[in-house]
Amino acid sequence: MKGIAVGKHVIPLWLIGLLLLSGIGGTLGYYIFQTLTIPVEVKEPLEILQYPSQLSLYAGERIDFNVTVKNSASVNYSVIFDFKLNNSTYQNNYVTFSDELYLVTPGQQNLTAWLTVKPDAPPTNVILTIEFKRGFPVLFYDDFNGDSLSSDWNYVHIAAGGNISVSSSLLHIVASPLFQDEPMSAMVMRHWLTQIGDALNISVRLRVNAFDRFALQVDHGKVEAYDDQVPMFGLVFRSAGTPTSAYIVAVGAGHGEWGGGPEIEGSLYSNLQISQWYTGEIFIQKTPYLVTFSVKNDDGTIIAQQQINGSDLTAFTFNDIGSIGFNAWTSQVSGPYGNVDIDSIQITKSA
Ligand SMILES: [Ca+2]
């Protein structure tokens, strides 16, 4: 008997033919017995509950204010404020507004914004208009609550002498003294989805307690690639030289060969302070393939920014990007050893 062997049993070909025929016949033979029409409503998830009715300050001052927002949905959103005065000349000459990307989680929360007026500004009465813009969905957010690292971080490597811990809503990363200029001292990475959008923004609030080598880094999605130690590219917070002279932030690149050490490109900013909060951002755009590195002060002002062609940074395409994380390593065996606190990370992408 001709047939297909499945274990000890042989299924005859005529039976397979019959099964196939009945399957095809079944698909074609459906009959619509009723049609339903259902209205679908997509609702605005965000609502402004409270905002200041008036702002009053003197020239040379800064004023902080809260906008209370309610998110009725079950997912997070990113929000930006767009500020406009009805006197644009006055705005351009004398006024600066905060420029922040806010994460709005489900429920009610205060978003803090600010404006400053230059000391030489004349007195005036103007009207401020704020447009609230709901942006990219938030792909991933971690505030590092609790006392251990979330399992979302699916690649963690700590060499002897290094340390990674979570407390007080912070992720603490201490580099191992053993791995001089090798990026395997202390590393925390998250591998996630294949890219489906056309832009990706990574935003991290961090504080450096002891400068040596620390990177916010982006890599492709394959975990096994860490065997060859090839972080893709990143924003590097480091001491400028040996011995330590200044604290800088730089771009690490190397077409997939960046080891964190020698392939560091120029300084973006050279006056970083110990124990001060900064936000590091990497914005990656698919077409054209551009990567924008930014460093912001804690009030949201940009202190350094650089845009680089993706193909000058890495051999990977936008679609290859699949992981993001932190890496601390050591430049001198005698120290100081990098010691960084990370308050939060937010990854947003376009739909
Ligand atoms: Ca936190």
Residues whose N, C-alpha, C, O or C-beta is under 5 A from the ligand:
A	BS01	CA	D143 F144 S169 L170 D343 S344
